[in-house]
């Protein structure tokens, strides 16, 4: 039907939009009736977004291509510069600081290949062609050399410290080994001493110790006797058992207004607690001293 009436849809629409667009009716003369209702108009925001995204994609692609071209050109200039071998050597030296032996060998091989390649004849002609690049290469080489020096300093100090420690340890071990050898050498001579000589030496030592003890006893015997006498007069303060103390405190709480037990009370308390009269008297005396201010501050706690 579309071919017959000469009406074709644009390729920019989807199948769903094509099926939803109505076909305008024909006049008796065979011409299309032009009406706003029958004219399919795409939504402007969708068209604008489609165009904007396409332009952004094209712009980013063009920018990326240009950036890659500039980067390739700049790298080519650096690689062909006369100072590029120096720059590479400085970088390799930085990588060698603190690296393992295998890595150092690998880096040396890379540096050897770089030195074997040498500087091309055309690169020497590039010196002075780009002063800005010359300054960049010189500055960067100097920075790498300084960086390598700064990195190497703490490693060198650590290595020196470890070498000193190793030297001291070796010296100590060698001295102890010499002492052991000397002891082993002297051991054979010591074994030659007879048993009588060893016993005589031990007896002499025992005799000297005994003489020293006797001398000290004679000199300080009076002072030692006085100390023994004083210690014998002193008795270790016995702590009243917990059960007996609870009985005494109970009696105290009941007779708090007049905490003076009679002789009959003391005899009964002695039977209940298993204490003697002296212990009971001392406990009540100390208890009254601790609570003599009870009338001023109220009744105190008996479990202090």
Buried (B, 14 or more C-beta within 10 A) or exposed (E): EEEEBEEEEEEEBEEEEEEEEEEBEEEEEEEBEEEEEEEEEEEEEEEEEEEEEEEEEEEEEEEEEEEEEEEEEEEEBBEBBBBBBBBBBBBBBBBBBEEEEEEBEBBEEBBEEBEEEEBEEEBEEBBEEEEEBBEBBEEBBEEBBEBBEEBBEEEEEEEEEEEEEEEEEEEEEEEEEEEEEEEEEEEEEEEEEEEEEEEEEEEEEEEEEEEEEEEEEEEEEEEEEEEEEEEEEEEEEEEBEEEBBBBBBEBBEEEEEEBEBEEEBBEEBBEBBEBEEEBBEEBBEEBEEEBEEBEEEEEEEBEE
